[in-house]
Amino acid sequence: MSFPTGDLPDNAVITTVSLRLKKQGLAGGVNPFGALKGLRGDSVYGYFGTSSALEAADFEAAAGHSFKIMVPKLKAGWYTLNLAGAKPDINVLTDYGG
């Protein structure tokens, strides 16, 4: 995922990083976090590949940081994943949109 940070003030300080996923339903009645034994993620400063568009090579590109397997709890219809390890990969340079 990528999002612009250009609207943040220049002196903004990022104190936490989390990803929230809204549960819409279950395919086959199986909780994917239980069936797959959690969720694993990678982050990188800049792009995984050669552009900001998602491309097949992105899935083979080296990560800046890898996250351990996380099994989030469902609360009020949302899963929240703590991605504090991604803080170094948040791009605050203006040539990347923020």
C-alpha positions in Angstrom: 0.0 0.0 0.0 1.1 3.5 -0.6 -0.3 6.8 0.5 0.7 10.4 0.1 2.1 12.2 3.1 2.4 15.6 1.4 -0.5 17.1 3.4 1.3 16.4 6.7 3.1 19.3 8.3 6.9 19.3 7.8 7.4 18.9 11.5 5.0 16.0 11.9 6.2 13.1 14.0 5.0 9.6 13.3 4.3 7.9 16.6 2.6 4.7 15.5 1.9 2.7 12.4 -1.0 0.3 12.0 -3.0 -1.3 9.3 -6.8 -1.8 9.9 -8.7 -4.3 7.8 -12.5 -4.3 7.9 -14.1 -7.8 7.9 -16.6 -8.1 5.1 -17.3 -11.8 5.4 -15.7 -15.2 5.3 -15.2 -17.2 2.1 -16.0 -20.8 2.9 -16.7 -19.9 6.5 -12.9 -20.1 7.4 -11.1 -17.3 9.2 -8.1 -16.6 6.9 -5.8 -15.6 9.8 -6.5 -19.0 11.5 -6.3 -21.1 8.4 -3.1 -19.4 7.2 -1.6 -19.2 10.7 -1.4 -15.4 10.6 -0.3 -12.6 8.4 3.2 -11.8 7.4 4.3 -8.5 5.7 7.2 -6.7 4.2 8.0 -3.0 3.8 10.6 -1.0 1.9 11.7 2.6 1.7 10.6 3.9 -1.8 9.4 1.3 -4.2 9.7 -2.5 -4.2 10.3 -2.5 -8.0 11.0 0.2 -10.5 7.8 2.2 -10.3 4.9 3.2 -7.9 2.5 0.9 -9.9 2.2 -2.7 -8.6 4.1 -5.1 -10.9 4.9 -8.8 -10.7 8.6 -8.2 -9.9 7.5 -6.5 -6.7 6.7 -9.8 -5.1 10.4 -10.9 -5.6 12.0 -7.6 -4.6 14.0 -7.4 -1.4 12.3 -5.9 1.6 13.6 -3.3 3.9 11.9 -4.9 6.9 9.9 -8.1 7.3 7.2 -8.5 9.9 6.7 -11.6 12.0 3.5 -13.6 11.6 0.7 -11.7 13.3 -2.7 -13.0 14.2 -4.9 -10.0 14.8 -8.0 -10.1 17.0 -11.3 -9.0 15.6 -12.8 -6.0 17.4 -16.0 -4.3 16.3 -15.6 -5.7 12.8 -12.0 -4.6 12.4 -8.6 -6.3 12.5 -5.8 -4.0 13.6 -2.2 -4.9 12.8 0.7 -3.1 14.6 3.3 -2.2 12.0 5.6 -0.2 14.2 8.6 -1.9 12.4 7.5 0.0 9.2 8.3 3.4 10.6 11.8 3.6 9.0 10.2 2.9 5.6 7.7 5.7 5.7 8.8 8.0 3.0 8.7 11.7 3.9 10.6 13.0 0.8 8.7 15.4 -1.5 9.8 13.5 -4.6 7.7 10.6 -3.4 4.6 12.6 -2.9 5.1 13.5 0.7 
